[in-house]
Amino acid sequence: MIGSSKEELEKAISEAVGDRESLVSFSRSSSGGKFLSLNLELVVETEEDRNSIFASLSKHGAVKMVL
């Protein structure tokens, strides 16, 4: 996912995945330093579950894009 604040992206992830076990890692930052991307890894049980997490992240104000 892409956003402008690591802390805000991590907050969005926490809200979307709750207490599930997950791994968040830094991917890269833009050349100008305005944006950064984080990777989120977790196990989902169903397609509906995956879509729900994706939608929650996509709607969050701190998240510019979810890939």
C-alpha positions in Angstrom: 0.0 0.0 0.0 1.1 3.6 -0.6 0.7 6.6 1.6 2.5 9.6 3.0 2.9 8.6 6.6 4.3 5.3 7.9 2.5 5.7 11.3 -0.9 6.4 9.6 -0.5 3.4 7.3 0.3 1.2 10.2 -2.8 2.5 12.0 -4.9 1.7 8.9 -3.5 -1.8 8.9 -4.2 -2.3 12.5 -7.8 -1.2 12.0 -8.3 -3.4 9.0 -6.7 -6.6 10.3 -7.5 -6.3 14.0 -5.6 -8.8 16.2 -4.7 -11.2 13.4 -1.1 -12.2 13.0 0.5 -10.2 10.2 3.8 -9.0 9.0 4.3 -5.4 7.8 7.5 -4.4 6.1 8.8 -1.3 4.5 9.1 -1.5 0.7 10.4 1.9 -0.6 9.9 5.6 -0.6 9.4 7.9 -3.6 12.3 9.8 -5.0 11.0 13.1 -3.5 10.2 11.4 -0.2 6.6 12.4 -0.2 5.2 8.9 -0.4 6.2 5.5 0.9 5.0 1.9 0.5 4.5 -0.9 2.9 3.9 -4.6 2.4 1.3 -6.4 4.4 1.4 -10.2 4.7 -1.2 -12.3 6.4 -3.3 -15.4 6.0 -6.9 -15.0 5.1 -9.5 -17.8 5.3 -11.8 -16.8 2.5 -12.1 -14.6 -0.5 -14.7 -12.5 1.3 -12.3 -12.0 4.1 -9.6 -10.8 1.7 -12.0 -8.5 -0.1 -13.1 -7.0 3.3 -9.6 -6.2 4.3 -8.8 -4.7 0.9 -11.9 -2.5 1.0 -11.1 -1.3 4.5 -7.6 -0.3 3.5 -8.7 1.3 0.3 -11.3 3.5 2.1 -8.9 4.7 4.8 -7.9 8.3 4.4 -4.2 7.7 5.0 -4.0 5.1 2.2 -3.5 6.5 -1.3 -3.4 3.1 -3.1 -3.6 -0.6 -2.3 -2.0 -3.0 -4.7 
